[in-house]
């Protein structure tokens, strides 16, 4: 995979002569992205593209080529691949669609491609792929615009939407491999590469179908002991399985069997597409949850009941707070206020103010040996008029102490977006849109290490 992710020289075969807005020109996008290696455009109908000499075919290039990216029509792909073999190119990305994702002719062409690759020792990524993304060396083979932002997340997917829409699906990604139809390189090799990559701490996967199940599951069971692996498995219904065949030409298989096997391997199996972003955020910023005992601090008794149900749904439970914890918080509360877990601190807020009451409660429960993690429920007030209800600053001050326990928050009120950013400004407390998502996020910290 090194030649795919860190090439020093690239041949772009079938490169478009069009440049500028709406041209989808791979070389233009690559240069804009900051790639510093050698680029050899190949197009028999042009002499110069973007100021670079253009070759009519690969055989004209008298230099060593690490990687060839083919974006020619499908009927030309077989001959181009043979040219790559004669030029001793051992790594190829095939961008175009119309192979096993299409008709019987496309399936036959893909099989021929696979046979040629095997015969000549050429490794192939795709067809039907955006290729790779490596923000650590400013490299991408995508013809679509991508965000160049380093992160410790490595993405393996079967659709370019997870590259282009990374912020919506997973948040920032540092490196990515789009398998497309996966005629050769598949999930096993991509997972193996990210396992050995010191830049990658979290591996996120979008999977439609898995054609090398036993090898992948065996490897995954080892990788999950070292790095968390998050997996969104789509194509779970008969209708979506048929769609997967037309999208990537991949057999989707039995959804329930996949889920059971992946869970057994220690993979965090996602049930909904929106979960991946929160899983990445959680695993990137918070310590492991060492046990199942959770403390809940809340302004609202009703919200405390709601989160209790959510915690139980994901295998967590309310911790029994020790006497010292109860006694310390009781000093801030009225004598008549019964205290337990969930810990309703609103009466204490009325006496001493939100910042003092909440920060004292958080520091106290984090110091409790019977507490493994905390859910904070707080108000997101309009600023500046109701800034006295914003506890983000005081809670982040508490988190500067080395408790090494995860703290998640759910906010309610008119200003959740702004206050969430303030809560997360130190990357110590993560906020979530629902109490159930907050509870689920804690649970993956328990099952991921």
Buried (B, 14 or more C-beta within 10 A) or exposed (E): BEBBBBBEBBBBBBBBBEEEEEEEBBBBBBBEBEBEBBBBBBBEEBEEBBEBEBBEBBEEBEEEBBBBBBBBEBEEBBEBBBBBBEBEBBBBBBBBBBBBBBEEEBBEBBEBBBEBBEEBEBBBBBBBBBBBBBBBBBBBBBBEEBEBEBBBBBBBBBBBBBBBEBEEBBBBBBBBBBBBBBBBBBBBBBBBBBBEBEBBBBBBBBBBBBBEBEBBBEBBBEBBEEBBBBBBBBBBEEEBBEBBBEBBBBEBBEBEEBBEBBEEBBBBBBEEEBBBBBBBBBBBBBBBBBBBBBBBBBBBEEBBEBBBEBBEEBEBBBBBBBEEBBEBBBEBBEEEBEBEBBBBBBBBBEEBBBBBBBBBBBBBBBBBEBBBBBBBBBBBBBBEEBEEBBBBBBBBBBBEEEBEBBBBBBBEBEBBEBBBEBBBEBEBBBBBEEBBBBBBBBBBBBBBB
